Amino acid sequence: MQKLGHMLVAWNGLSFDMRWIGHAARDMPAARRVALKIYDPMFQFFKLKGFPVGLAKVGEGMGIQMKKLMSGADAPKEWLAGNHQLVCDYVIGDVRLTAEIADAIVQAKRISWITQRGTPSSVSLPRLRTVEDCMADPMPDQSWMTEPILQERFAGWLGE
């Protein structure tokens, strides 16, 4: 689909989705190629601010009414408990929420989120950029952080 010019978007897709799709498909080289060309607004945000932001907090900040059905950490537990439809509904909901957020970011040319303190915040995002483009950017100042997050946390698997 990328070769046909489609814009593939995933929230934290670089760190999670592309990596595990590569493992499941037993084709890590293909997963790496696809990962570099996806649009991952969370990774782009990380490269701007130096910290990640959750899908639900951005959805809320962007004024999107759709809510997450569960935490991603709960999905494997629910699946093992036999709640397959619940997990499928959660995944479908996250896909739809991601698409709505990406569209809202493109329209607003900014990303807004609710901070850990519960206050709204926003930063300019004139356009969505591919992971590959974002990786070339320098890291922002993280000197204020007690435990700065390295880019490798999200992209380290690309070099494996």
C-alpha positions as CSV (number, residue, x, y, z in Angstrom):
1,M,0.0,0.0,0.0
2,Q,2.9,2.4,0.7
3,K,4.2,1.8,-2.8
4,L,0.8,2.8,-4.2
5,G,1.1,6.1,-2.3
6,H,-1.1,5.3,0.7
7,M,-0.3,7.0,4.0
8,L,0.0,4.3,6.6
9,V,-0.4,5.7,10.1
10,A,0.0,3.9,13.5
11,W,0.3,5.4,17.0
12,N,3.5,4.1,18.4
13,G,3.6,1.8,15.4
14,L,7.4,2.1,15.1
15,S,8.0,0.7,18.6
16,F,5.2,-1.8,18.8
17,D,3.1,-2.7,15.7
18,M,5.8,-2.9,13.0
19,R,8.2,-4.8,15.2
20,W,5.6,-7.5,16.2
21,I,4.2,-7.7,12.7
22,G,7.7,-8.5,11.5
23,H,8.1,-11.2,14.1
24,A,4.7,-12.7,13.3
25,A,5.4,-12.6,9.6
26,R,9.0,-13.9,10.1
27,D,10.2,-11.1,7.9
28,M,12.0,-8.4,9.9
29,P,13.7,-6.9,6.9
30,A,10.3,-6.1,5.3
31,A,9.0,-4.8,8.7
32,R,12.0,-2.5,8.9
33,R,11.3,-1.1,5.4
34,V,7.7,-0.6,6.1
35,A,8.4,0.9,9.5
36,L,10.6,3.6,8.1
37,K,7.9,4.8,5.7
38,I,5.0,4.8,8.2
39,Y,3.6,7.9,9.8
40,D,3.8,7.6,13.5
41,P,2.5,10.8,15.2
42,M,3.6,9.6,18.6
43,F,7.2,9.1,17.4
44,Q,7.1,12.5,15.7
45,F,5.8,14.1,18.9
46,F,8.6,12.3,20.9
47,K,11.2,13.8,18.5
48,L,9.8,17.2,19.1
49,K,9.3,17.1,22.9
50,G,11.5,14.3,24.1
51,F,8.8,12.3,25.8
52,P,6.0,10.1,24.5
53,V,2.3,10.9,24.7
54,G,-0.6,8.4,24.9
55,L,-3.3,8.0,22.3
56,A,-6.1,8.6,24.7
57,K,-4.6,11.8,26.0
58,V,-4.2,13.1,22.5
59,G,-7.7,12.1,21.5
60,E,-9.0,14.0,24.5
61,G,-6.8,17.0,23.7
62,M,-7.8,17.1,20.1
63,G,-11.5,17.0,21.1
64,I,-12.2,13.6,19.7
65,Q,-15.3,12.0,21.4
66,M,-14.2,8.4,20.8
67,K,-12.6,6.7,23.8
68,K,-10.2,3.8,24.2
69,L,-11.9,0.6,25.4
70,M,-9.0,-0.6,27.5
71,S,-5.3,-0.2,28.1
72,G,-3.0,-2.0,25.6
73,A,-1.4,-3.8,28.5
74,D,-4.8,-5.4,29.3
75,A,-5.4,-6.8,25.8
76,P,-3.2,-9.9,26.2
77,K,-4.8,-10.7,29.6
78,E,-8.3,-10.3,28.1
79,W,-7.4,-12.5,25.1
80,L,-6.0,-15.3,27.4
81,A,-9.2,-15.0,29.5
82,G,-11.2,-15.8,26.3
83,N,-12.5,-12.3,25.7
84,H,-11.6,-12.4,22.0
85,Q,-14.4,-10.1,20.8
86,L,-13.6,-7.5,23.5
87,V,-9.9,-7.5,22.3
88,C,-11.0,-7.3,18.6
89,D,-13.3,-4.4,19.4
90,Y,-10.5,-2.6,21.3
91,V,-8.1,-3.0,18.4
92,I,-10.7,-1.7,15.9
93,G,-11.4,1.2,18.2
94,D,-7.7,2.1,18.5
95,V,-7.4,2.0,14.7
96,R,-10.4,4.3,14.3
97,L,-9.2,6.6,17.0
98,T,-5.7,6.8,15.5
99,A,-7.2,7.7,12.1
100,E,-9.4,10.4,13.6
101,I,-6.5,11.8,15.5
102,A,-4.2,11.8,12.4
103,D,-6.9,13.6,10.4
104,A,-7.4,16.2,13.2
105,I,-3.6,16.8,13.4
106,V,-3.4,17.4,9.7
107,Q,-6.4,19.7,9.8
108,A,-5.3,21.7,12.8
109,K,-1.5,21.6,11.9
110,R,-0.9,20.9,15.6
111,I,-1.1,18.2,18.2
112,S,-2.9,18.8,21.4
113,W,-3.0,16.6,24.5
114,I,-3.9,16.5,28.1
115,T,-0.8,16.6,30.3
116,Q,-0.2,14.3,33.3
117,R,-1.3,17.2,35.5
118,G,-4.6,17.3,33.6
119,T,-4.0,20.6,31.7
120,P,-4.3,21.0,28.0
121,S,-1.2,21.6,26.0
122,S,-0.4,21.9,22.3
123,V,2.5,22.1,19.9
124,S,2.7,23.0,16.2
125,L,2.8,20.1,13.8
126,P,2.6,21.6,10.3
127,R,2.5,18.2,8.7
128,L,2.9,14.5,9.5
129,R,6.3,13.1,8.6
130,T,7.5,9.6,8.1
131,V,9.5,7.8,10.8
132,E,12.5,7.9,8.5
133,D,12.3,11.7,8.3
134,C,11.8,12.1,12.0
135,M,14.8,9.8,12.8
136,A,17.1,12.3,11.0
137,D,16.0,15.1,13.4
138,P,18.2,15.8,16.5
139,M,16.7,14.9,19.8
140,P,15.2,17.8,21.8
141,D,16.7,19.1,25.1
142,Q,16.0,16.5,27.7
143,S,18.2,17.9,30.4
144,W,15.2,18.7,32.5
145,M,14.3,14.9,32.7
146,T,15.6,12.7,35.5
147,E,15.5,9.7,33.2
148,P,15.7,10.8,29.6
149,I,14.2,8.5,27.0
150,L,16.5,7.5,24.2
151,Q,15.3,7.2,20.6
152,E,16.5,3.6,20.7
153,R,13.6,2.7,23.0
154,F,11.3,3.1,19.9
155,A,13.7,2.5,17.0
156,G,16.5,0.3,18.5
157,W,15.0,-2.9,16.9
158,L,15.6,-1.4,13.4
159,G,19.3,-2.2,13.8
160,E,18.8,-5.7,15.1
